Amino acid sequence: MVPHLTTALNGPLLDLERRFLDAMPTIEHWFRAQWQEHAVPFYASVDLRNSGFKLAPVDTNLFPGGFNNLNPDFLPLCVQAMQSAVEKICPEARGVLLIPENHTRNMFYLQNVAQIVTALRQAGMGVRVGSLLAEITSPTEIDLPNGGTLTLEPLVRRGNRLGLADFDPCVVLLNNDLSAGVPDILKNLEQAVFPPLSAGWHTRRKSRHFAAYDRVASEFAELLGIDPWLINPYFASCGKMNFRDGSGEACLAEQVDSVLKKMRVKYAEYGVKNDPFVIVKADAGTYGMGIMTVKDASEIAGLNRKQRNKMAVVKEGVEVSDVLVQEGVYTFENINQAVAEPVVYMVDHFVVGGFYRVHTGRGVDENLNAPGMHFVPLAFESCCTLPNPDCAPDDTPNRFYAYGVVARLALLAASLELEEMGA
């Protein structure tokens, strides 16, 4: 049972959240059956948006980079889940080689890497961090802002095995999303590599993920007798887009218009008074790059040079040609009058925590994964975690259970997605 949490959305449980709690035994039984049929990704994080009438995932990351933002109280859950995940793929748990992104100047990211190392070590694993950076030629210790340290070491390849000078691991764990492609040193390894190389953004597409999510959401909605739209954002995709010269604009404008029309029908059905909007974003990529909010198809032709340049390139300088048009989901959660959205973290098939992404300079219809954001860990609600005779079972709305359900639906979609890619 997931503990009750304080959340940024106050007030009584919404109808959808109540439906989830009432159906908890049915939901958990359904998930157990799914994980017997499908291999679960090693870990993932899911960005959610809760608009009151709708709770849906808007992005699923298979190389999560914010473990340092989780509430420290969640570490035991994380340790237990890491143990389960590694033991499945390497029962003797001889050693784990963790390969991070090349962000050696991003101390927040490196604290995330250190937190993954801590969780794996507390789970009883031998773990070392191997760097893809050419300048790491000997063990290099980095001092972290929180007082900890992280040691990066040069990778050594021996035949089809990857390790360090004095370390031969049984598992290679990637925390690098391979946006720029797969380095030769990672190809054709005999060791288990998780997530699989095909999960990197050089091949993965958000449209493929949300196509899989569409099927998962439909089956789950039928199980609960709800409209799948309440947990599923409409989407469309457009290939061969070039933001610099404007080619492909007609296709993009057509898809924007199509999604907005479908949204207007649903908004009318549910009496939603807000204006529908879509998020246009790169079909591959992360870090909140190449994203914009659009409320009318005419806006596509009217982009200025700055907007085009912002949309044209994502991480590692990769040019954007494939674009996802996704139904925008309002977020009506806030912390200290700043817009917030929950991000849920999972290891194996376990929910291990989460945090709110908060942005003081963004609106309820905008992407919050942008410079200026900060993170607020999801906190335990003390009333319902301590023995307290005055705390009734339903005293605090267990909003986090609903978050965990929808996040796990996205995790299952990622599992199907990887299966279809032959991973």
N, C-alpha and C positions, 0 to 999 in steps of 0.2 A: 504494500500500500504506500503510495507516494505521500509524504507528509504535506500538511497544509502549509501554504506559503502566504506571505504578504505579497500583494500584487499592486500594479499601478492602475488597475481598473477596479474601482470600488463599487459598492452597491450589491444588490442581490444577484444570484446566479442568473445568467441569461438562459433562455429556453434551450438553446443548443447545448450549453454546458450541463444543464440539468438532465437532458436526455442522455448524455454520455455517462453521467454518474449513476443514473437509474439503470443503465444497461451494462454496468461495469463487468459483471460475470460473463455476459455474452461476448463483450468486446475482448476481454482477456483470453477467453477460450478460442475466439477467432484468430487472434494474434498468435497464440501457441501453435495452432494448426498451420498458419502461414510459415512460421519459422521452421517447421518440420519439412516443408516443401522447398523452401528457398534459402540460399546462403545469405546470411546477414552481412552487410559491409562492416569492416573493422570498427570504424567510428564515423560520425557525421554530426553536422550541426544544421539546424533548420531555422530559417527566418520566418516568423509568423506575423500575421496582421489580424487584429481583432477589432472589427468594426461594430460589434454589438449584434448585428443581424447576421454576420458572417465571420468565420474563423478559418483562415486558409494559409497554407505555406506559399511563400513567394520566392524562395530560393533554398536549395539544398547543397551543402558543401561537403564533399567527401574527404577533404583535407583540412579539417577544422583548425583554426588558429587562435582560439581565444580561451584555452583552458585556464589561463591565468586570471580570467575575469569571473570564474565560477566562485561561488561562496565556499570558503575553506571547509565549512560543515559538510559539504558534499564529497569531500575527498574519499571517505570510506566507500561510498557507492562507486566512485570512479575506480578505485583499487580493485574492488571485487569484480567489476565488469572487465577490467583489463586482464585480470587473471583468467576469467572465462574465455575471453577472446584469444589470448595467446595459447592457452592450453589446447584449444581446438586444433590449432594449426601446427603446434610444436609441443607435443605432450611432455617432452623432457625439459622444455623451457631452458635450453642451454644458453641462449643469449639473444638479445634483440639489438639490431643496428638501426638507429633512428636517423633518417636523412631529412634535414629541414630545408626550408627556403634559404636563399642566399642573402637574406636581410640582416647582415651582421651589424648594421647600424640602427636597426629598429629594435630598441630594447624591450618594448612591450611584446613584440613577437618572440624574442628570445626568452622572455619570462614564460611564455606559453610553452616553448620547447622544454624548458626546465621543469615545468609542472607535469608535462607528459612523462619525463624521465622519473620524477618523484613518484608518480602513480605506478609506473612499471616496476620500479625498485621495491616499493612497498608491497607490490603483488608478488615479490620473490624472484623477479627476473634480473639477470645481468644485462645491463643496457649501457650502450655507448653511443655517442653522437658523431656521425661521419659527415664531413662537409664536401659539397661538390665544388667549392671555390678553389681555384688553382693556387691562390695565395696562401691557403692553409697547407703548409708543408710539414708542420710538426704540431703536436698537441698545443692548442691555444686556449688559454683560460680567459673568459670574459666576465668582468664584474657586472652584476645586474643591479638596477636601482633599488630592488627590494632587499639588498644585502647578500643575495645568493650569488653563486657563480655557475658558469656553464663552460664545459670544455669541448671544443670542436677539434676533431682529429682528421687527418688526411685519409681518404679511402684507399684501400689496396685491393686490387682484383687479382685473384689467382685462378686461372682457368675460368670456370663458370661459377666461381664463388666470390662473393664480395664481403670484405671485412675491413679490419684495421691491421696494423703491423702485428699485433699480438692478440687478435680477437677474431674468432671464426663463428659468427652468429648463425642460428637456425632460421631466424626471421629477419627480413628487411622491412622496416616500417617507414613508409613515406609520409612526411608532413610537408611535401613539396608538390604543388598541383601541376607541375610539368607544362605550364602554359607555353613555353618556348619549344616544347618537344622533349623526347626522351634522350638523355645523354647516353652515349655508347656504353659507358661503364655500367649502366643499369640493364642493358639488353641481354636477353638469353641467360638469365641466372638460373641455377638449379635450386636455389633457396626459394622459399615462399616469399612473395612480395605483396605487401598489403598497404593501401588499396592496390589493386592490379594496375599495371601501367596504362591500360586502356581507360582507366577512370580519370586520367589527366585531361586538362582542357585542350590539349592538342587534338584529341579525338572526341571528347564528350560534348554533347549539346543539350542545352536546357530544354529545347523543344522535345527532344527524345525523352528526357526525364518527365516532363509534364504530360506527355502522351501516355507514359506508363502510369503516372499518378491518376490520370483520367480514368483508367480502368480500375485501379485500386479504389478510388473514391466512389465509383459507381457501385462496385460490389459491396463496399462497406455501408453506403447509404441505403442500399436495398436491405441489408441486414438489420438496420435500425429503423427503416421506414421513414427516411428523411429525404429531402431534395438534395441531390449531390452538389448542386451549386452552392449550398451553404458552406461547404468545405473545399470547394474547388474553383480556382479562378479560370475563366475563359482564356484562351491564348491562340495565337496564330504565329506563323513564321514567314520570313521573307529572305530568300537567298540572293546572292549577287548584288548586294547593296553597296554602293560606294558613296560615302558621305562627302568626300572631297569634291567629286565632280557632279554629284546629284543623280547619277544613274541608279535606277532601281527605285526612285522616289515614288513613282506611280503605284508600284506593287506595295510599297510600305503604306502609302496613304489609303489604299484599298483595304488592306488588312486592319489598319487602325479603325476605319469606318465600320468594317464588319463586326469587330469585337464590341465597339461602342453601341451598335444597333442591338446586339444580343443583350448587352447590359441594360439598355433602356427598357427592354421588355421585362427583365427580371426586377428592375427597380420599381416599375409600375406594379408588378404582381405583388411585391412585398411592401409597397407604400414607402419606399425610400425616397426622401426629398433631396438628397445631395446630388450634385452633378456627377455623372459617371466620368471616369478618366482611365487612361491606359498608361502603362509603363513600357517604354520602348528601350530595349537593352540588347547588348551583344549576346548572341546565342551561346557564346563560349566565353568564360572569363569570370573574374572575381574581383574582390577589393572595391566593389561599388563603382567601377570605371565603366564608361560608355552607357550611361543611363539617363533617361529624361522622362518627364511627365507630360502627357499630351491629352488635351480635352476635345480637340477637333482635328479631323484629318487635314484641314487646310494649313495647320501649323507646320506640317512636314515640308511643304514647299517654301515656307517662310523662314527657314532656319538661317541665322546669320553665320558669318565665317567662324566666330568663336564657338558657337554651338556645334557646327559641323566638325571642327577640329577636335572638340571634346569627345564626340561620338565616334570619330574615325579610328582611334587607336586605343587598345587596352593594355593590360600588363605585359611587360617584356617587349613593348613596341609592336605587338601583333596587330595587323590591320583588320578592321571589322568588315566582314562581307555578309555574314549570316546574322540576322536580327530577329529577336523574339518580341512579339507584341503581346503583352500580358495584361489581363484585366487588373486595374488598380484596385487595391483593397484599402479603404480608409483605416487608419489606426486611431481609435478614440481612447487610447491609453496615454497617460502623461504622468510625469514625475516632476514635482515642483514647477508646474505650468510648462514643462518642456515635453515635446512629443516623444513617445517611447514605443518600442515594439519588442516583444519577447523573442529571444533566441534560445532554442532548446538543444542541449548537447546529449548525444548518445554514444555509448561504447557497446559493441556487440548489439544485442536487442534491448539493452537497459537504458532507461532515461537516467542520466547521472547529474543533471542540474541544468542551469541556464542563467541568463542575465537579461536585463533590459538594455537595448541600444537606445541611447537618449541623444537628442539633438536640439539645442536651443534655437538654432537658426533655420529649422525646416518646418514645413507645414504637415498637416494630417494626410495630405495626398502626395507627399514627396518621399523619395528614397532617403533613408536615414544613414546609410552606409557611406558616409562622406566626411571629409576633413571637418573637425569641430565636434564630432560625436564623442560621447563618453559612455561608460558602462556602469550599470548598477546591478550588483549580483542579486539574484532572487534570494530573498531572505526567509528563513523559517518564521512562521507565525508562532510566537512563544506560547500563546494561550493554548494552542492545540498540539504542541509537542511536549509540553511538560504535564505531569500528572496534575490535573486541575479539576476538582469536583464541580466548579462553576462553568466548565467549558462543555457545552452540549455538542453532540457529534456533528451537527450541522451549523455550529456557531460561526465558523469562518468559511466563506465560500471557497471550495477547493478548485479554484480556477486552473491550477497547475495540472490537474488530471486531464482536463480538456486539451491543454497545450500539448501534453505528452502523447495523447491519442493521435492528434493531427500530425505531430512530428514523426511518430512511428509509422503513420500511413505514408509519409514522404520517404522514410527509410526503406519501407517495403517497395515503394516505387523505384528507388535507387537499386535495390536488389534485382528487380525485374529488368531494369535498364542494363545492368551489368551482364545479366544472363544473356540478353539479346545481343550484346556486343561480343559474346563469347569469352567473357572474363572468367 
